[in-house]
Amino acid sequence: QVQLVESGGGLVQAGGSLRLSCAASESSFSVNVIDWYRQVPGKQRELVAAITSGGITNYADSVKGRFTISKDNANNTVYLQMNSLKPEDTAVYYCHALQRKLLLRYDYWGQGTQVTVSS
């Protein structure tokens, strides 16, 4: 079982930056993908950014050019650097890990961290 612990959320003014961290209990090579989702009340959780075990990244159109996902393999940590933040980026951000073993799929979620961007 993979445990994920997020940190780094908070309150920031529009145009500011935050860096979220997701510390995993296992090596990032043991999971296929680690990604960040966000959710606002009344809406579905949406994918923000993803990084595979091989380092391939993917971003939602709404954050391309502003957010960067990266990982530190030595510390089993994935980061989400968020720049040029907008009020519409306000949400609870969740770290998620997808692990495939013997044709089975396992999904793990962190507890979430609140990001609030004031205008």
C-alpha positions as CSV (number, residue, x, y, z in Angstrom):
1,Q,0.0,0.0,0.0
2,V,1.3,3.4,-1.0
3,Q,0.8,6.3,1.4
4,L,0.8,9.8,0.2
5,V,1.3,12.9,2.3
6,E,0.7,16.4,0.7
7,S,2.0,19.7,2.0
8,G,2.6,23.2,0.7
9,G,-0.9,24.6,0.3
10,G,-2.0,28.0,1.6
11,L,-3.3,31.4,0.8
12,V,-1.6,33.5,-1.9
13,Q,-2.4,36.6,-3.9
14,A,-3.1,36.3,-7.6
15,G,0.1,36.2,-9.6
16,G,1.9,34.5,-6.8
17,S,3.5,31.1,-6.5
18,L,3.2,28.0,-4.3
19,R,4.9,24.6,-4.4
20,L,3.0,21.5,-3.4
21,S,4.8,18.4,-2.2
22,C,3.6,14.8,-2.3
23,A,5.8,12.4,-0.2
24,A,5.2,8.8,-1.1
25,S,5.9,5.8,1.2
26,E,7.4,3.9,-1.7
27,S,9.8,4.6,-4.5
28,S,8.3,6.5,-7.4
29,F,9.5,3.7,-9.6
30,S,7.1,1.3,-7.9
31,V,4.1,3.3,-9.1
32,N,3.3,3.9,-12.7
33,V,2.0,7.5,-12.5
34,I,1.8,10.1,-9.8
35,D,-0.5,13.0,-10.5
36,W,-2.2,16.0,-9.0
37,Y,-5.9,16.6,-9.1
38,R,-8.0,19.5,-7.8
39,Q,-11.5,19.8,-6.7
40,V,-13.8,22.7,-5.8
41,P,-17.2,22.2,-4.1
42,G,-19.9,21.0,-6.4
43,K,-17.5,20.1,-9.2
44,Q,-15.8,16.9,-10.3
45,R,-12.2,16.3,-9.4
46,E,-10.0,17.3,-12.4
47,L,-6.6,16.3,-13.4
48,V,-4.0,19.0,-13.2
49,A,-0.7,17.4,-13.9
50,A,0.9,13.9,-14.1
51,I,4.3,12.4,-14.2
52,T,5.1,8.8,-15.1
53,S,7.8,6.6,-13.5
54,G,9.9,7.4,-16.6
55,G,9.5,11.1,-16.2
56,I,7.0,11.9,-18.9
57,T,4.7,14.8,-17.9
58,N,1.2,15.9,-18.9
59,Y,-0.7,19.0,-18.0
60,A,-4.3,20.3,-18.2
61,D,-4.6,23.0,-20.7
62,S,-5.6,25.5,-18.0
63,V,-2.3,25.2,-16.2
64,K,0.2,24.7,-19.1
65,G,3.0,27.2,-19.0
66,R,2.2,28.0,-15.3
67,F,2.5,24.8,-13.4
68,T,5.4,22.3,-13.4
69,I,5.4,18.8,-12.1
70,S,8.6,17.1,-11.1
71,K,9.9,14.4,-8.9
72,D,12.8,13.7,-6.6
73,N,13.5,10.0,-6.8
74,A,15.9,10.0,-3.9
75,N,13.3,11.3,-1.6
76,N,10.2,9.7,-3.2
77,T,8.6,13.1,-3.5
78,V,6.7,14.7,-6.3
79,Y,6.3,18.4,-6.6
80,L,3.9,20.8,-8.2
81,Q,5.3,24.2,-8.8
82,M,2.5,26.6,-9.4
83,N,3.3,30.1,-10.8
84,S,1.2,33.0,-11.9
85,L,-1.7,31.7,-9.8
86,K,-5.2,32.8,-10.6
87,P,-8.3,32.9,-8.4
88,E,-9.7,30.1,-10.5
89,D,-6.9,27.9,-9.3
90,T,-8.5,27.9,-5.8
91,A,-9.3,24.3,-4.9
92,V,-8.3,21.4,-2.7
93,Y,-5.4,19.7,-4.4
94,Y,-5.0,15.9,-4.1
95,C,-2.0,13.8,-4.9
96,H,-2.8,10.5,-6.5
97,A,-0.7,7.4,-7.4
98,L,-1.6,4.7,-9.9
99,Q,0.1,1.4,-9.5
100,R,-0.3,-1.6,-11.7
101,K,0.6,-5.1,-10.5
102,L,-0.2,-8.3,-12.2
103,L,-2.9,-6.8,-14.3
104,L,-4.6,-5.2,-11.3
105,R,-4.9,-1.5,-10.8
106,Y,-4.4,0.2,-7.4
107,D,-5.3,3.9,-6.8
108,Y,-4.0,5.8,-3.8
109,W,-4.9,9.3,-2.6
110,G,-3.5,11.8,-0.3
111,Q,-5.6,13.7,2.2
112,G,-5.6,16.9,0.1
113,T,-4.2,20.4,0.7
114,Q,-6.1,23.6,0.3
115,V,-4.9,26.3,-2.1
116,T,-6.6,29.6,-2.0
117,V,-5.8,32.4,-4.5
118,S,-7.1,35.8,-3.6
119,S,-7.8,38.4,-6.3
